[in-house]
Amino acid sequence: MGVLLEKNEDFIVGSFDKSFITISSSFYRGGYGRRNGFFILRVSKNFNKNPYVIASNFEKSNNLKNFVGFLTAVNLKDNLFYIDDKKFFVLITLGLGHICIPARSCKKSMTINIVILLKDNVNFACAMDLLNVAISTKVYSLMETGNGVGTPSDSFMISFNEKKEKQFCGFATLNGRELSKRILKLMNMAIKQWNK
């Protein structure tokens, strides 16, 4: 299981070596289904065009099929952080703006994108456990550094090969702790870079 990355300051394309079951909150090919990879496009800070059209045109012009699309306003050369090892592929892009506090409105500004590929075979419940671990760890890292719980447009994607080999993957499990360590490391690196 692997991801082939193509990246520069304006876009990232991550192509899977096969299709994976994917759950995503992204505006473009989000939801639930089999996906072949993802891309992240850099847009201007005052971007006000139709994001679906931008993503669709990029997908078609690069001969991509069933890729999840994300947007960001950050320079992807400086604000891309990822880990690719035997258990996980985890990628984060981070831009911080207005702090979001639960149950309060917050202005739209910047975004955090988190992409995860699980390399162990897991069942659906285990994958959802790990998604919960990832989001909880993201929130923890932000609150520890005084950045609220996120931004108004944070997006995630988690992909996996569904089999019943692993059924429990929360914080109490080795898989949960290992993913949390990776998310925390990348978030701390990204926040430090953003604050430079």
Backbone torsions as a table, in degrees:
resi	resn	phi	psi	omega
1	MET	NA	128.9	-178.4
2	GLY	-159.2	171.9	179.7
3	VAL	-130.0	127.3	173.4
4	LEU	-96.5	118.6	-176.2
5	LEU	-101.0	132.3	167.6
6	GLU	-118.3	126.4	-173.2
7	LYS	-148.3	148.0	169.2
8	ASN	-151.2	-166.4	-175.1
9	GLU	-75.1	-12.4	-175.8
10	ASP	-109.8	-20.0	177.7
11	PHE	-158.4	159.3	173.2
12	ILE	-129.8	135.1	171.2
13	VAL	-124.2	124.0	175.7
14	GLY	-114.3	112.0	-178.2
15	SER	-102.2	125.0	176.8
16	PHE	-75.7	155.3	176.8
17	ASP	-79.5	-7.5	171.4
18	LYS	-162.4	169.9	179.8
19	SER	-76.8	145.2	179.6
20	PHE	-128.0	149.4	169.0
21	ILE	-61.0	132.3	-173.8
22	THR	-136.5	138.9	171.4
23	ILE	-122.5	130.4	-176.6
24	SER	-147.4	149.4	174.4
25	SER	-95.9	5.9	-177.0
26	SER	-65.4	154.2	178.2
27	PHE	-70.8	-23.9	-174.2
28	TYR	-115.7	112.6	-176.1
29	ARG	57.2	35.1	173.4
30	GLY	-78.8	-164.7	-176.7
31	GLY	81.7	-143.2	-174.7
32	TYR	-121.3	135.7	176.4
33	GLY	167.6	-179.3	175.7
34	ARG	-88.5	131.6	-178.3
35	ARG	-129.2	152.3	-177.5
36	ASN	-101.2	-1.1	179.6
37	GLY	157.3	-159.0	-177.1
38	PHE	-151.2	161.8	169.6
39	PHE	-142.4	151.1	177.6
40	ILE	-126.9	124.8	-177.1
41	LEU	-110.2	138.5	175.2
42	ARG	-86.2	130.4	176.2
43	VAL	-125.0	169.9	-180.0
44	SER	-72.3	158.4	-178.5
45	LYS	-64.7	-27.7	178.4
46	ASN	-103.4	32.1	-178.7
47	PHE	-57.8	126.9	178.9
48	ASN	-140.3	23.8	178.0
49	LYS	-89.7	176.9	178.2
50	ASN	-75.1	110.4	-175.5
51	PRO	-65.1	-31.4	-179.2
52	TYR	-64.7	-40.1	179.6
53	VAL	-65.4	-43.5	178.8
54	ILE	-59.4	-47.3	-178.0
55	ALA	-67.1	-42.6	-179.2
56	SER	-63.3	-42.8	178.8
57	ASN	-63.5	-39.9	178.9
58	PHE	-65.3	-44.1	-179.4
59	GLU	-60.9	-46.0	-178.7
60	LYS	-67.0	-44.0	-175.8
61	SER	-68.9	-19.6	179.4
62	ASN	-106.9	12.9	177.9
63	ASN	55.0	41.7	176.6
64	LEU	-98.1	150.4	179.9
65	LYS	-138.5	128.4	-180.0
66	ASN	57.3	49.9	174.3
67	PHE	-105.0	137.6	173.9
68	VAL	-76.7	135.8	-178.2
69	GLY	-113.1	139.3	176.9
70	PHE	-127.3	160.0	173.0
71	LEU	-123.3	155.1	173.8
72	THR	-154.7	156.0	176.6
73	ALA	-103.4	4.9	-176.5
74	VAL	-92.4	157.6	173.0
75	ASN	-70.1	116.3	-173.6
76	LEU	-74.6	-14.4	175.2
77	LYS	-71.4	-36.4	-175.5
78	ASP	-97.6	-19.8	-171.3
79	ASN	-122.2	31.3	175.4
80	LEU	-111.8	129.1	-180.0
81	PHE	-136.4	132.2	-180.0
82	TYR	-152.3	157.2	175.2
83	ILE	-128.0	133.1	178.4
84	ASP	-133.2	105.2	-179.0
85	ASP	-134.3	-164.7	-173.8
86	LYS	-69.7	-23.5	-175.1
87	LYS	-103.4	-35.2	-173.7
88	PHE	-143.3	150.2	158.9
89	PHE	-112.8	122.7	179.5
90	VAL	-130.4	128.9	-179.9
91	LEU	-131.7	137.3	179.6
92	ILE	-133.7	134.2	163.6
93	THR	-117.0	141.3	-172.8
94	LEU	-138.3	129.0	169.0
95	GLY	-135.5	127.3	-177.2
96	LEU	-108.4	139.6	177.3
97	GLY	-137.2	-116.6	179.2
98	HIS	-71.1	134.4	180.0
99	ILE	-72.5	132.0	176.2
100	CYS	-98.2	130.3	176.2
101	ILE	-115.0	134.0	-178.3
102	PRO	-53.3	138.7	177.5
103	ALA	71.5	8.2	175.2
104	ARG	-120.9	151.3	177.1
105	SER	-76.7	151.4	176.3
106	CYS	-141.3	147.6	-177.4
107	LYS	-69.8	149.0	179.9
108	LYS	-75.7	122.1	179.9
109	SER	-164.9	123.4	176.7
110	MET	61.4	-177.7	-178.6
111	THR	-164.1	160.0	172.9
112	ILE	-120.2	124.9	176.1
113	ASN	-111.3	132.1	178.3
114	ILE	-126.7	123.0	179.2
115	VAL	-118.2	130.2	-178.1
116	ILE	-132.0	131.6	169.3
117	LEU	-118.3	121.2	177.6
118	LEU	-87.1	127.3	-177.6
119	LYS	-96.7	-12.2	170.5
120	ASP	-83.4	150.8	172.5
121	ASN	-76.0	126.6	-176.4
122	VAL	-136.1	161.0	171.7
123	ASN	-89.7	176.0	-173.7
124	PHE	-62.4	-42.3	-178.6
125	ALA	-62.6	-39.0	178.3
126	CYS	-63.1	-43.2	178.5
127	ALA	-61.1	-39.2	178.7
128	MET	-69.8	-35.3	172.4
129	ASP	-56.9	-45.9	-177.0
130	LEU	-70.6	-32.1	174.2
131	LEU	-64.7	-42.4	176.6
132	ASN	-61.3	-42.1	177.0
133	VAL	-59.2	-45.2	-177.5
134	ALA	-63.7	-47.0	-178.3
135	ILE	-67.5	-41.6	178.4
136	SER	-62.0	-39.8	179.5
137	THR	-68.6	-38.9	175.4
138	LYS	-58.2	-48.5	-179.5
139	VAL	-62.1	-42.9	179.4
140	TYR	-59.3	-46.3	-177.4
141	SER	-64.5	-36.7	178.7
142	LEU	-69.4	-44.7	-178.9
143	MET	-66.5	-36.0	178.5
144	GLU	-63.8	-25.0	-178.5
145	THR	-107.2	13.1	175.8
146	GLY	74.9	29.0	-176.4
147	ASN	-113.6	29.6	178.2
148	GLY	64.0	-143.4	-178.0
149	VAL	-113.6	-1.6	179.5
150	GLY	150.8	-160.2	177.4
151	THR	-118.2	168.3	-176.6
152	PRO	-67.3	-15.4	-173.9
153	SER	-125.8	26.0	178.0
154	ASP	-57.5	140.8	179.9
155	SER	-133.6	151.1	179.1
156	PHE	-133.2	164.5	174.1
157	MET	-153.1	130.1	175.1
158	ILE	-130.4	129.0	-177.3
159	SER	-122.8	146.4	-175.5
160	PHE	-161.4	163.0	174.6
161	ASN	-101.2	112.3	-171.2
162	GLU	-81.6	111.1	170.3
163	LYS	-144.4	166.2	-172.2
164	LYS	-93.5	24.3	-177.8
165	GLU	-69.2	-38.2	177.8
166	LYS	-125.1	127.3	-174.3
167	GLN	-116.0	-19.5	-178.6
168	PHE	-127.4	125.2	-171.6
169	CYS	-143.0	28.3	179.9
170	GLY	-76.9	-170.5	-178.4
171	PHE	-58.3	-26.0	-177.7
172	ALA	-77.9	-8.4	-177.5
173	THR	-102.1	162.2	178.0
174	LEU	-62.6	-43.3	179.0
175	ASN	-59.4	-43.4	179.4
176	GLY	-62.8	-45.1	-179.9
177	ARG	-66.5	-39.5	-179.2
178	GLU	-66.0	-41.4	176.9
179	LEU	-66.0	-41.9	180.0
180	SER	-59.6	-41.0	178.0
181	LYS	-60.1	-42.1	-178.3
182	ARG	-69.0	-43.8	178.0
183	ILE	-61.4	-45.6	-178.1
184	LEU	-62.7	-42.7	179.2
185	LYS	-61.2	-47.1	-178.5
186	LEU	-67.9	-40.9	178.6
187	MET	-62.2	-44.2	-180.0
188	ASN	-64.0	-39.7	176.7
189	MET	-63.7	-43.1	-177.8
190	ALA	-67.0	-42.1	179.0
191	ILE	-65.2	-41.4	178.0
192	LYS	-61.3	-43.7	178.5
193	GLN	-63.7	-42.8	-178.8
194	TRP	-62.7	-35.4	-176.4
195	ASN	-83.0	-1.5	179.4
196	LYS	-64.9	NA	NA
